[in-house]
Amino acid sequence: MVAGLPVISSPVGSIARNVEEGVSGHLYEPNDVDGFVFGVETFAADPERRRHLSAQGREIVKSGFAQDVFIQEL
């Protein structure tokens, strides 16, 4: 997300807290190869959707993970 790209991942660890299906990327169940392929094919076939989710993910990073946000939370 920090690179300005949509995320394609399984919801392991903190991924599920930071990536929302259809908002900043695509989530698939662990070991679900078809789910992964679906995400890749979907973003490859729809550049506008890819750009939109990329922008959403970048905003999530800027608003929740920027250095000034960490400083304020501390």
PDB file of N, CA, C and O in Angstrom:
ATOM      1  N   MET A   1       0.829  -1.192   0.000  1.00  0.00           N
ATOM      2  CA  MET A   1       0.000   0.000   0.000  1.00  0.00           C
ATOM      3  C   MET A   1       0.868   1.248   0.000  1.00  0.00           C
ATOM      4  O   MET A   1       0.531   2.240  -0.646  1.00  0.00           O
ATOM      5  N   VAL A   2       1.976   1.206   0.715  1.00  0.00           N
ATOM      6  CA  VAL A   2       2.849   2.372   0.759  1.00  0.00           C
ATOM      7  C   VAL A   2       3.433   2.665  -0.623  1.00  0.00           C
ATOM      8  O   VAL A   2       3.783   3.807  -0.920  1.00  0.00           O
ATOM      9  N   ALA A   3       3.538   1.650  -1.457  1.00  0.00           N
ATOM     10  CA  ALA A   3       4.058   1.829  -2.813  1.00  0.00           C
ATOM     11  C   ALA A   3       2.971   2.312  -3.771  1.00  0.00           C
ATOM     12  O   ALA A   3       3.240   2.527  -4.953  1.00  0.00           O
ATOM     13  N   GLY A   4       1.763   2.481  -3.280  1.00  0.00           N
ATOM     14  CA  GLY A   4       0.677   2.932  -4.132  1.00  0.00           C
ATOM     15  C   GLY A   4       0.126   1.838  -5.024  1.00  0.00           C
ATOM     16  O   GLY A   4      -0.294   2.095  -6.152  1.00  0.00           O
ATOM     17  N   LEU A   5       0.130   0.615  -4.513  1.00  0.00           N
ATOM     18  CA  LEU A   5      -0.390  -0.522  -5.263  1.00  0.00           C
ATOM     19  C   LEU A   5      -1.447  -1.237  -4.419  1.00  0.00           C
ATOM     20  O   LEU A   5      -1.344  -1.265  -3.193  1.00  0.00           O
ATOM     21  N   PRO A   6      -2.460  -1.816  -5.069  1.00  0.00           N
ATOM     22  CA  PRO A   6      -3.435  -2.568  -4.287  1.00  0.00           C
ATOM     23  C   PRO A   6      -2.794  -3.849  -3.754  1.00  0.00           C
ATOM     24  O   PRO A   6      -1.879  -4.398  -4.369  1.00  0.00           O
ATOM     25  N   VAL A   7      -3.270  -4.306  -2.635  1.00  0.00           N
ATOM     26  CA  VAL A   7      -2.734  -5.496  -1.983  1.00  0.00           C
ATOM     27  C   VAL A   7      -3.543  -6.718  -2.406  1.00  0.00           C
ATOM     28  O   VAL A   7      -4.771  -6.678  -2.470  1.00  0.00           O
ATOM     29  N   ILE A   8      -2.834  -7.794  -2.690  1.00  0.00           N
ATOM     30  CA  ILE A   8      -3.459  -9.096  -2.919  1.00  0.00           C
ATOM     31  C   ILE A   8      -2.819 -10.013  -1.895  1.00  0.00           C
ATOM     32  O   ILE A   8      -1.638 -10.344  -2.001  1.00  0.00           O
ATOM     33  N   SER A   9      -3.604 -10.428  -0.894  1.00  0.00           N
ATOM     34  CA  SER A   9      -3.022 -11.186   0.212  1.00  0.00           C
ATOM     35  C   SER A   9      -4.078 -12.011   0.928  1.00  0.00           C
ATOM     36  O   SER A   9      -5.276 -11.764   0.797  1.00  0.00           O
ATOM     37  N   SER A  10      -3.614 -12.989   1.682  1.00  0.00           N
ATOM     38  CA  SER A  10      -4.513 -13.678   2.597  1.00  0.00           C
ATOM     39  C   SER A  10      -4.514 -12.881   3.912  1.00  0.00           C
ATOM     40  O   SER A  10      -3.525 -12.221   4.233  1.00  0.00           O
ATOM     41  N   PRO A  11      -5.600 -12.940   4.661  1.00  0.00           N
ATOM     42  CA  PRO A  11      -5.718 -12.115   5.872  1.00  0.00           C
ATOM     43  C   PRO A  11      -4.995 -12.714   7.070  1.00  0.00           C
ATOM     44  O   PRO A  11      -5.626 -13.071   8.065  1.00  0.00           O
ATOM     45  N   VAL A  12      -3.693 -12.824   6.978  1.00  0.00           N
ATOM     46  CA  VAL A  12      -2.894 -13.363   8.080  1.00  0.00           C
ATOM     47  C   VAL A  12      -2.215 -12.219   8.816  1.00  0.00           C
ATOM     48  O   VAL A  12      -1.968 -11.158   8.242  1.00  0.00           O
ATOM     49  N   GLY A  13      -1.917 -12.440  10.082  1.00  0.00           N
ATOM     50  CA  GLY A  13      -1.268 -11.401  10.874  1.00  0.00           C
ATOM     51  C   GLY A  13      -2.098 -10.132  10.905  1.00  0.00           C
ATOM     52  O   GLY A  13      -3.313 -10.170  11.097  1.00  0.00           O
ATOM     53  N   SER A  14      -1.428  -9.015  10.715  1.00  0.00           N
ATOM     54  CA  SER A  14      -2.131  -7.732  10.782  1.00  0.00           C
ATOM     55  C   SER A  14      -2.712  -7.300   9.431  1.00  0.00           C
ATOM     56  O   SER A  14      -3.290  -6.219   9.321  1.00  0.00           O
ATOM     57  N   ILE A  15      -2.560  -8.130   8.420  1.00  0.00           N
ATOM     58  CA  ILE A  15      -3.075  -7.780   7.087  1.00  0.00           C
ATOM     59  C   ILE A  15      -4.575  -7.483   7.154  1.00  0.00           C
ATOM     60  O   ILE A  15      -5.030  -6.491   6.585  1.00  0.00           O
ATOM     61  N   ALA A  16      -5.331  -8.308   7.825  1.00  0.00           N
ATOM     62  CA  ALA A  16      -6.787  -8.140   7.867  1.00  0.00           C
ATOM     63  C   ALA A  16      -7.200  -6.840   8.549  1.00  0.00           C
ATOM     64  O   ALA A  16      -8.277  -6.315   8.265  1.00  0.00           O
ATOM     65  N   ARG A  17      -6.366  -6.311   9.440  1.00  0.00           N
ATOM     66  CA  ARG A  17      -6.695  -5.036  10.084  1.00  0.00           C
ATOM     67  C   ARG A  17      -6.422  -3.856   9.166  1.00  0.00           C
ATOM     68  O   ARG A  17      -7.021  -2.793   9.327  1.00  0.00           O
ATOM     69  N   ASN A  18      -5.526  -4.033   8.211  1.00  0.00           N
ATOM     70  CA  ASN A  18      -5.083  -2.909   7.397  1.00  0.00           C
ATOM     71  C   ASN A  18      -5.561  -2.936   5.954  1.00  0.00           C
ATOM     72  O   ASN A  18      -5.548  -1.907   5.278  1.00  0.00           O
ATOM     73  N   VAL A  19      -5.978  -4.091   5.479  1.00  0.00           N
ATOM     74  CA  VAL A  19      -6.454  -4.212   4.105  1.00  0.00           C
ATOM     75  C   VAL A  19      -7.924  -4.594   4.145  1.00  0.00           C
ATOM     76  O   VAL A  19      -8.302  -5.587   4.767  1.00  0.00           O
ATOM     77  N   GLU A  20      -8.734  -3.813   3.489  1.00  0.00           N
ATOM     78  CA  GLU A  20     -10.163  -4.099   3.431  1.00  0.00           C
ATOM     79  C   GLU A  20     -10.515  -4.554   2.025  1.00  0.00           C
ATOM     80  O   GLU A  20     -10.203  -3.883   1.041  1.00  0.00           O
ATOM     81  N   GLU A  21     -11.165  -5.696   1.948  1.00  0.00           N
ATOM     82  CA  GLU A  21     -11.563  -6.267   0.665  1.00  0.00           C
ATOM     83  C   GLU A  21     -12.355  -5.250  -0.149  1.00  0.00           C
ATOM     84  O   GLU A  21     -13.342  -4.687   0.326  1.00  0.00           O
ATOM     85  N   GLY A  22     -11.910  -5.027  -1.371  1.00  0.00           N
ATOM     86  CA  GLY A  22     -12.606  -4.116  -2.262  1.00  0.00           C
ATOM     87  C   GLY A  22     -12.368  -2.646  -1.998  1.00  0.00           C
ATOM     88  O   GLY A  22     -12.856  -1.801  -2.748  1.00  0.00           O
ATOM     89  N   VAL A  23     -11.625  -2.318  -0.944  1.00  0.00           N
ATOM     90  CA  VAL A  23     -11.325  -0.921  -0.622  1.00  0.00           C
ATOM     91  C   VAL A  23      -9.863  -0.610  -0.917  1.00  0.00           C
ATOM     92  O   VAL A  23      -9.552   0.377  -1.584  1.00  0.00           O
ATOM     93  N   SER A  24      -8.971  -1.454  -0.418  1.00  0.00           N
ATOM     94  CA  SER A  24      -7.546  -1.221  -0.653  1.00  0.00           C
ATOM     95  C   SER A  24      -6.859  -2.444  -1.248  1.00  0.00           C
ATOM     96  O   SER A  24      -5.641  -2.455  -1.422  1.00  0.00           O
ATOM     97  N   GLY A  25      -7.634  -3.461  -1.554  1.00  0.00           N
ATOM     98  CA  GLY A  25      -7.036  -4.647  -2.138  1.00  0.00           C
ATOM     99  C   GLY A  25      -7.989  -5.813  -2.200  1.00  0.00           C
ATOM    100  O   GLY A  25      -9.206  -5.661  -2.096  1.00  0.00           O
ATOM    101  N   HIS A  26      -7.408  -6.978  -2.372  1.00  0.00           N
ATOM    102  CA  HIS A  26      -8.182  -8.223  -2.462  1.00  0.00           C
ATOM    103  C   HIS A  26      -7.634  -9.206  -1.441  1.00  0.00           C
ATOM    104  O   HIS A  26      -6.428  -9.447  -1.393  1.00  0.00           O
ATOM    105  N   LEU A  27      -8.502  -9.768  -0.636  1.00  0.00           N
ATOM    106  CA  LEU A  27      -8.127 -10.779   0.351  1.00  0.00           C
ATOM    107  C   LEU A  27      -8.672 -12.134  -0.079  1.00  0.00           C
ATOM    108  O   LEU A  27      -9.802 -12.242  -0.556  1.00  0.00           O
ATOM    109  N   TYR A  28      -7.866 -13.145   0.094  1.00  0.00           N
ATOM    110  CA  TYR A  28      -8.288 -14.508  -0.215  1.00  0.00           C
ATOM    111  C   TYR A  28      -7.860 -15.412   0.933  1.00  0.00           C
ATOM    112  O   TYR A  28      -6.940 -15.078   1.680  1.00  0.00           O
ATOM    113  N   GLU A  29      -8.508 -16.527   1.070  1.00  0.00           N
ATOM    114  CA  GLU A  29      -8.202 -17.448   2.166  1.00  0.00           C
ATOM    115  C   GLU A  29      -6.814 -18.055   1.977  1.00  0.00           C
ATOM    116  O   GLU A  29      -6.389 -18.286   0.844  1.00  0.00           O
ATOM    117  N   PRO A  30      -6.101 -18.317   3.078  1.00  0.00           N
ATOM    118  CA  PRO A  30      -4.786 -18.946   2.954  1.00  0.00           C
ATOM    119  C   PRO A  30      -4.862 -20.221   2.111  1.00  0.00           C
ATOM    120  O   PRO A  30      -5.812 -20.996   2.228  1.00  0.00           O
ATOM    121  N   ASN A  31      -3.877 -20.424   1.283  1.00  0.00           N
ATOM    122  CA  ASN A  31      -3.768 -21.595   0.397  1.00  0.00           C
ATOM    123  C   ASN A  31      -4.810 -21.643  -0.708  1.00  0.00           C
ATOM    124  O   ASN A  31      -4.938 -22.664  -1.383  1.00  0.00           O
ATOM    125  N   ASP A  32      -5.553 -20.571  -0.908  1.00  0.00           N
ATOM    126  CA  ASP A  32      -6.557 -20.516  -1.971  1.00  0.00           C
ATOM    127  C   ASP A  32      -5.921 -19.926  -3.233  1.00  0.00           C
ATOM    128  O   ASP A  32      -5.984 -18.720  -3.473  1.00  0.00           O
ATOM    129  N   VAL A  33      -5.318 -20.788  -4.017  1.00  0.00           N
ATOM    130  CA  VAL A  33      -4.628 -20.344  -5.222  1.00  0.00           C
ATOM    131  C   VAL A  33      -5.600 -19.658  -6.176  1.00  0.00           C
ATOM    132  O   VAL A  33      -5.258 -18.647  -6.788  1.00  0.00           O
ATOM    133  N   ASP A  34      -6.803 -20.199  -6.304  1.00  0.00           N
ATOM    134  CA  ASP A  34      -7.799 -19.588  -7.192  1.00  0.00           C
ATOM    135  C   ASP A  34      -8.159 -18.179  -6.735  1.00  0.00           C
ATOM    136  O   ASP A  34      -8.379 -17.296  -7.564  1.00  0.00           O
ATOM    137  N   GLY A  35      -8.221 -17.964  -5.426  1.00  0.00           N
ATOM    138  CA  GLY A  35      -8.509 -16.631  -4.896  1.00  0.00           C
ATOM    139  C   GLY A  35      -7.404 -15.648  -5.216  1.00  0.00           C
ATOM    140  O   GLY A  35      -7.665 -14.489  -5.540  1.00  0.00           O
ATOM    141  N   PHE A  36      -6.164 -16.114  -5.126  1.00  0.00           N
ATOM    142  CA  PHE A  36      -5.022 -15.275  -5.484  1.00  0.00           C
ATOM    143  C   PHE A  36      -5.061 -14.925  -6.968  1.00  0.00           C
ATOM    144  O   PHE A  36      -4.912 -13.763  -7.346  1.00  0.00           O
ATOM    145  N   VAL A  37      -5.261 -15.937  -7.801  1.00  0.00           N
ATOM    146  CA  VAL A  37      -5.310 -15.723  -9.249  1.00  0.00           C
ATOM    147  C   VAL A  37      -6.441 -14.774  -9.600  1.00  0.00           C
ATOM    148  O   VAL A  37      -6.274 -13.907 -10.457  1.00  0.00           O
ATOM    149  N   PHE A  38      -7.584 -14.924  -8.955  1.00  0.00           N
ATOM    150  CA  PHE A  38      -8.705 -14.022  -9.196  1.00  0.00           C
ATOM    151  C   PHE A  38      -8.301 -12.575  -8.940  1.00  0.00           C
ATOM    152  O   PHE A  38      -8.619 -11.691  -9.735  1.00  0.00           O
ATOM    153  N   GLY A  39      -7.600 -12.330  -7.834  1.00  0.00           N
ATOM    154  CA  GLY A  39      -7.164 -10.970  -7.520  1.00  0.00           C
ATOM    155  C   GLY A  39      -6.229 -10.411  -8.568  1.00  0.00           C
ATOM    156  O   GLY A  39      -6.389  -9.272  -9.005  1.00  0.00           O
ATOM    157  N   VAL A  40      -5.253 -11.204  -8.975  1.00  0.00           N
ATOM    158  CA  VAL A  40      -4.289 -10.757  -9.986  1.00  0.00           C
ATOM    159  C   VAL A  40      -5.009 -10.480 -11.308  1.00  0.00           C
ATOM    160  O   VAL A  40      -4.797  -9.435 -11.922  1.00  0.00           O
ATOM    161  N   GLU A  41      -5.842 -11.392 -11.736  1.00  0.00           N
ATOM    162  CA  GLU A  41      -6.556 -11.220 -13.011  1.00  0.00           C
ATOM    163  C   GLU A  41      -7.509 -10.029 -12.967  1.00  0.00           C
ATOM    164  O   GLU A  41      -7.645  -9.302 -13.950  1.00  0.00           O
ATOM    165  N   THR A  42      -8.160  -9.833 -11.839  1.00  0.00           N
ATOM    166  CA  THR A  42      -9.087  -8.712 -11.699  1.00  0.00           C
ATOM    167  C   THR A  42      -8.365  -7.382 -11.838  1.00  0.00           C
ATOM    168  O   THR A  42      -8.818  -6.502 -12.570  1.00  0.00           O
ATOM    169  N   PHE A  43      -7.247  -7.231 -11.141  1.00  0.00           N
ATOM    170  CA  PHE A  43      -6.507  -5.971 -11.216  1.00  0.00           C
ATOM    171  C   PHE A  43      -5.834  -5.790 -12.567  1.00  0.00           C
ATOM    172  O   PHE A  43      -5.716  -4.664 -13.050  1.00  0.00           O
ATOM    173  N   ALA A  44      -5.391  -6.876 -13.183  1.00  0.00           N
ATOM    174  CA  ALA A  44      -4.753  -6.779 -14.495  1.00  0.00           C
ATOM    175  C   ALA A  44      -5.766  -6.365 -15.565  1.00  0.00           C
ATOM    176  O   ALA A  44      -5.426  -5.636 -16.496  1.00  0.00           O
ATOM    177  N   ALA A  45      -6.994  -6.828 -15.430  1.00  0.00           N
ATOM    178  CA  ALA A  45      -8.017  -6.559 -16.437  1.00  0.00           C
ATOM    179  C   ALA A  45      -8.712  -5.216 -16.251  1.00  0.00           C
ATOM    180  O   ALA A  45      -9.372  -4.736 -17.173  1.00  0.00           O
ATOM    181  N   ASP A  46      -8.578  -4.604 -15.084  1.00  0.00           N
ATOM    182  CA  ASP A  46      -9.324  -3.374 -14.803  1.00  0.00           C
ATOM    183  C   ASP A  46      -8.400  -2.306 -14.225  1.00  0.00           C
ATOM    184  O   ASP A  46      -8.328  -2.133 -13.008  1.00  0.00           O
ATOM    185  N   PRO A  47      -7.693  -1.588 -15.103  1.00  0.00           N
ATOM    186  CA  PRO A  47      -6.733  -0.582 -14.622  1.00  0.00           C
ATOM    187  C   PRO A  47      -7.382   0.515 -13.772  1.00  0.00           C
ATOM    188  O   PRO A  47      -6.756   1.019 -12.840  1.00  0.00           O
ATOM    189  N   GLU A  48      -8.605   0.884 -14.077  1.00  0.00           N
ATOM    190  CA  GLU A  48      -9.275   1.938 -13.303  1.00  0.00           C
ATOM    191  C   GLU A  48      -9.530   1.476 -11.871  1.00  0.00           C
ATOM    192  O   GLU A  48      -9.303   2.228 -10.923  1.00  0.00           O
ATOM    193  N   ARG A  49      -9.997   0.254 -11.715  1.00  0.00           N
ATOM    194  CA  ARG A  49     -10.211  -0.298 -10.366  1.00  0.00           C
ATOM    195  C   ARG A  49      -8.874  -0.385  -9.623  1.00  0.00           C
ATOM    196  O   ARG A  49      -8.787  -0.052  -8.441  1.00  0.00           O
ATOM    197  N   ARG A  50      -7.847  -0.831 -10.326  1.00  0.00           N
ATOM    198  CA  ARG A  50      -6.508  -0.930  -9.731  1.00  0.00           C
ATOM    199  C   ARG A  50      -6.039   0.435  -9.249  1.00  0.00           C
ATOM    200  O   ARG A  50      -5.505   0.549  -8.146  1.00  0.00           O
ATOM    201  N   ARG A  51      -6.230   1.468 -10.056  1.00  0.00           N
ATOM    202  CA  ARG A  51      -5.825   2.817  -9.654  1.00  0.00           C
ATOM    203  C   ARG A  51      -6.630   3.295  -8.448  1.00  0.00           C
ATOM    204  O   ARG A  51      -6.083   3.903  -7.528  1.00  0.00           O
ATOM    205  N   HIS A  52      -7.931   3.017  -8.462  1.00  0.00           N
ATOM    206  CA  HIS A  52      -8.792   3.455  -7.354  1.00  0.00           C
ATOM    207  C   HIS A  52      -8.368   2.787  -6.041  1.00  0.00           C
ATOM    208  O   HIS A  52      -8.198   3.466  -5.029  1.00  0.00           O
ATOM    209  N   LEU A  53      -8.200   1.475  -6.053  1.00  0.00           N
ATOM    210  CA  LEU A  53      -7.794   0.764  -4.841  1.00  0.00           C
ATOM    211  C   LEU A  53      -6.394   1.170  -4.408  1.00  0.00           C
ATOM    212  O   LEU A  53      -6.108   1.229  -3.212  1.00  0.00           O
ATOM    213  N   SER A  54      -5.521   1.449  -5.367  1.00  0.00           N
ATOM    214  CA  SER A  54      -4.176   1.919  -5.043  1.00  0.00           C
ATOM    215  C   SER A  54      -4.236   3.239  -4.289  1.00  0.00           C
ATOM    216  O   SER A  54      -3.547   3.425  -3.286  1.00  0.00           O
ATOM    217  N   ALA A  55      -5.062   4.151  -4.778  1.00  0.00           N
ATOM    218  CA  ALA A  55      -5.204   5.460  -4.127  1.00  0.00           C
ATOM    219  C   ALA A  55      -5.804   5.306  -2.732  1.00  0.00           C
ATOM    220  O   ALA A  55      -5.373   5.976  -1.794  1.00  0.00           O
ATOM    221  N   GLN A  56      -6.789   4.435  -2.594  1.00  0.00           N
ATOM    222  CA  GLN A  56      -7.401   4.202  -1.280  1.00  0.00           C
ATOM    223  C   GLN A  56      -6.369   3.647  -0.300  1.00  0.00           C
ATOM    224  O   GLN A  56      -6.287   4.098   0.843  1.00  0.00           O
ATOM    225  N   GLY A  57      -5.592   2.681  -0.744  1.00  0.00           N
ATOM    226  CA  GLY A  57      -4.573   2.094   0.115  1.00  0.00           C
ATOM    227  C   GLY A  57      -3.523   3.110   0.524  1.00  0.00           C
ATOM    228  O   GLY A  57      -3.088   3.128   1.676  1.00  0.00           O
ATOM    229  N   ARG A  58      -3.119   3.946  -0.400  1.00  0.00           N
ATOM    230  CA  ARG A  58      -2.122   4.988  -0.107  1.00  0.00           C
ATOM    231  C   ARG A  58      -2.655   5.950   0.946  1.00  0.00           C
ATOM    232  O   ARG A  58      -1.913   6.367   1.836  1.00  0.00           O
ATOM    233  N   GLU A  59      -3.936   6.306   0.854  1.00  0.00           N
ATOM    234  CA  GLU A  59      -4.549   7.185   1.857  1.00  0.00           C
ATOM    235  C   GLU A  59      -4.583   6.524   3.236  1.00  0.00           C
ATOM    236  O   GLU A  59      -4.368   7.183   4.254  1.00  0.00           O
ATOM    237  N   ILE A  60      -4.853   5.233   3.260  1.00  0.00           N
ATOM    238  CA  ILE A  60      -4.855   4.507   4.540  1.00  0.00           C
ATOM    239  C   ILE A  60      -3.478   4.591   5.185  1.00  0.00           C
ATOM    240  O   ILE A  60      -3.362   4.827   6.388  1.00  0.00           O
ATOM    241  N   VAL A  61      -2.441   4.398   4.385  1.00  0.00           N
ATOM    242  CA  VAL A  61      -1.074   4.479   4.908  1.00  0.00           C
ATOM    243  C   VAL A  61      -0.770   5.888   5.392  1.00  0.00           C
ATOM    244  O   VAL A  61      -0.234   6.064   6.486  1.00  0.00           O
ATOM    245  N   LYS A  62      -1.106   6.892   4.592  1.00  0.00           N
ATOM    246  CA  LYS A  62      -0.808   8.273   4.963  1.00  0.00           C
ATOM    247  C   LYS A  62      -1.545   8.690   6.231  1.00  0.00           C
ATOM    248  O   LYS A  62      -0.990   9.407   7.063  1.00  0.00           O
ATOM    249  N   SER A  63      -2.789   8.247   6.383  1.00  0.00           N
ATOM    250  CA  SER A  63      -3.574   8.690   7.529  1.00  0.00           C
ATOM    251  C   SER A  63      -3.332   7.858   8.790  1.00  0.00           C
ATOM    252  O   SER A  63      -3.585   8.334   9.897  1.00  0.00           O
ATOM    253  N   GLY A  64      -2.853   6.642   8.640  1.00  0.00           N
ATOM    254  CA  GLY A  64      -2.705   5.798   9.814  1.00  0.00           C
ATOM    255  C   GLY A  64      -1.307   5.385  10.176  1.00  0.00           C
ATOM    256  O   GLY A  64      -1.070   4.910  11.287  1.00  0.00           O
ATOM    257  N   PHE A  65      -0.365   5.556   9.257  1.00  0.00           N
ATOM    258  CA  PHE A  65       0.974   5.036   9.506  1.00  0.00           C
ATOM    259  C   PHE A  65       2.078   6.057   9.277  1.00  0.00           C
ATOM    260  O   PHE A  65       3.256   5.702   9.300  1.00  0.00           O
ATOM    261  N   ALA A  66       1.729   7.285   9.064  1.00  0.00           N
ATOM    262  CA  ALA A  66       2.735   8.326   8.859  1.00  0.00           C
ATOM    263  C   ALA A  66       3.466   8.601  10.171  1.00  0.00           C
ATOM    264  O   ALA A  66       2.937   8.352  11.254  1.00  0.00           O
ATOM    265  N   GLN A  67       4.667   9.109  10.061  1.00  0.00           N
ATOM    266  CA  GLN A  67       5.485   9.360  11.246  1.00  0.00           C
ATOM    267  C   GLN A  67       4.788  10.292  12.233  1.00  0.00           C
ATOM    268  O   GLN A  67       4.841  10.054  13.440  1.00  0.00           O
ATOM    269  N   ASP A  68       4.137  11.345  11.747  1.00  0.00           N
ATOM    270  CA  ASP A  68       3.463  12.268  12.660  1.00  0.00           C
ATOM    271  C   ASP A  68       2.301  11.597  13.391  1.00  0.00           C
ATOM    272  O   ASP A  68       1.987  11.967  14.522  1.00  0.00           O
ATOM    273  N   VAL A  69       1.663  10.616  12.757  1.00  0.00           N
ATOM    274  CA  VAL A  69       0.574   9.892  13.422  1.00  0.00           C
ATOM    275  C   VAL A  69       1.158   9.047  14.564  1.00  0.00           C
ATOM    276  O   VAL A  69       0.598   9.016  15.660  1.00  0.00           O
ATOM    277  N   PHE A  70       2.265   8.373  14.315  1.00  0.00           N
ATOM    278  CA  PHE A  70       2.900   7.585  15.374  1.00  0.00           C
ATOM    279  C   PHE A  70       3.325   8.479  16.534  1.00  0.00           C
ATOM    280  O   PHE A  70       3.148   8.113  17.696  1.00  0.00           O
ATOM    281  N   ILE A  71       3.876   9.628  16.230  1.00  0.00           N
ATOM    282  CA  ILE A  71       4.318  10.562  17.284  1.00  0.00           C
ATOM    283  C   ILE A  71       3.127  11.006  18.124  1.00  0.00           C
ATOM    284  O   ILE A  71       3.213  11.034  19.351  1.00  0.00           O
ATOM    285  N   GLN A  72       2.028  11.349  17.483  1.00  0.00           N
ATOM    286  CA  GLN A  72       0.842  11.775  18.217  1.00  0.00           C
ATOM    287  C   GLN A  72       0.302  10.650  19.111  1.00  0.00           C
ATOM    288  O   GLN A  72      -0.139  10.902  20.232  1.00  0.00           O
ATOM    289  N   GLU A  73       0.340   9.432  18.617  1.00  0.00           N
ATOM    290  CA  GLU A  73      -0.160   8.308  19.396  1.00  0.00           C
ATOM    291  C   GLU A  73       0.734   7.994  20.595  1.00  0.00           C
ATOM    292  O   GLU A  73       0.259   7.511  21.623  1.00  0.00           O
ATOM    293  N   LEU A  74       2.010   8.267  20.457  1.00  0.00           N
ATOM    294  CA  LEU A  74       2.931   8.036  21.580  1.00  0.00           C
ATOM    295  C   LEU A  74       2.709   9.066  22.653  1.00  0.00           C
ATOM    296  O   LEU A  74       3.386   9.042  23.681  1.00  0.00           O
TER     297      LEU A  74
END
